[in-house]
Amino acid sequence: MYDWIRPLLFKLDAETAHGLTLYGLDVAHRSNFAHLVAAPPPDHPTEAFGLHFPNPVGLAAGLDKNAEHLDALGALGFGFIEVGTVTPRPQIGNDRPRLFRLPQHQAIINRMGFNNAGVDALVRNVQSASYRGVLGINIGKNKDTPNEKAVDDYLFCLERVYEHASYITVNISSPNTKGLRDLQEEATLRRFIETLREAQERLGSQHGARKPMLLKIAPDLNEAELDSIADVLLATQIDGVICTNTTIDHSSVADDPLGNETGGLSGKPLLAHSTEVVRGMRRRLGDRIGIVGVGGIVEGHHAVEKIEAGAVLTQIYSGLIYRGPALIAECVNEIRRRETT
């Protein structure tokens, strides 16, 4: 079905098409036509971070920032869904246009800037949804919060989403909030994660359930920086790491008319590098911390590459724009085939 809808969507501005697609998914779900959108993937149970996943292919954060479409997205067969990034206060993000398709590269450039309705709105949406699958909530800071006070924003969000999330992702790696990636510096990161870990354990005792915490990192880190981050992850005993966010390196799309647009690049050009980050972090972390592999998955075997590099779970987003929901089952089937042969 998506094959004949996509050309129509691609005639529209990318952000307009994004909103229209989510609206259409909602309508299909409410009308019990979700089966026409995508055939559900087979079960492939996976255990990670103390959680049970029906399959290891999830939706990456960014597509449903406010958790407004959980039921429709859940019907597509994802093993888990991550919503956000959400900030304490609502913010409109950067000026439009801020989302660009690069079809010849199966890539996306975005400079959305954490546009969202605020954490309280997200919590209300989660509470009103019927979705009962694994839910990750991705948290960030407001644009006007200085880095020296950033941890307060993350604590604010953590405390409000904790009860409603299966796991929480700490996003300090978006390139579209000025200075955010500076939080990945070793000494800053260590203090930052230690503070959040203390809050995580306190909230676990308070709610009678410990929720895993994951850190999402950038692909644009050198070997020494990855060494430092791995040291912090091991020292703080965080539950997991998501490799990776979008890249600021646009050299692979320099020939595209839109290749020089400011923002994070995602999609197929990110595949090899993000997978190498997965492999490098697995080498550094051993089996002590779980890894989620995301970046550049537009075919089923790309998900297998993430698993073979050391990821226990995978996530997709940009690939959905080019392949549609059929990509979910394709990835699950390829992973199952790899693990049963």
Secondary structure as UniProt FT lines:
FT   HELIX           2..9
FT   TURN            10..11
FT   HELIX           14..30
FT   TURN            31..32
FT   HELIX           34..37
FT   STRAND          46..48
FT   TURN            49..50
FT   STRAND          51..53
FT   STRAND          57..59
FT   TURN            61..62
FT   TURN            65..66
FT   HELIX           70..74
FT   TURN            75..77
FT   STRAND          80..86
FT   STRAND          99..102
FT   HELIX           103..105
FT   STRAND          107..110
FT   HELIX           119..128
FT   STRAND          135..139
FT   TURN            143..144
FT   HELIX           147..149
FT   HELIX           150..161
FT   HELIX           162..164
FT   STRAND          167..171
FT   TURN            175..176
FT   TURN            178..179
FT   HELIX           180..184
FT   HELIX           186..207
FT   STRAND          213..217
FT   HELIX           223..236
FT   STRAND          240..243
FT   HELIX           251..253
FT   TURN            254..255
FT   TURN            257..260
FT   STRAND          264..267
FT   HELIX           268..270
FT   HELIX           271..285
FT   TURN            286..287
FT   STRAND          290..294
FT   HELIX           300..309
FT   STRAND          313..316
FT   HELIX           318..323
FT   HELIX           326..339
//
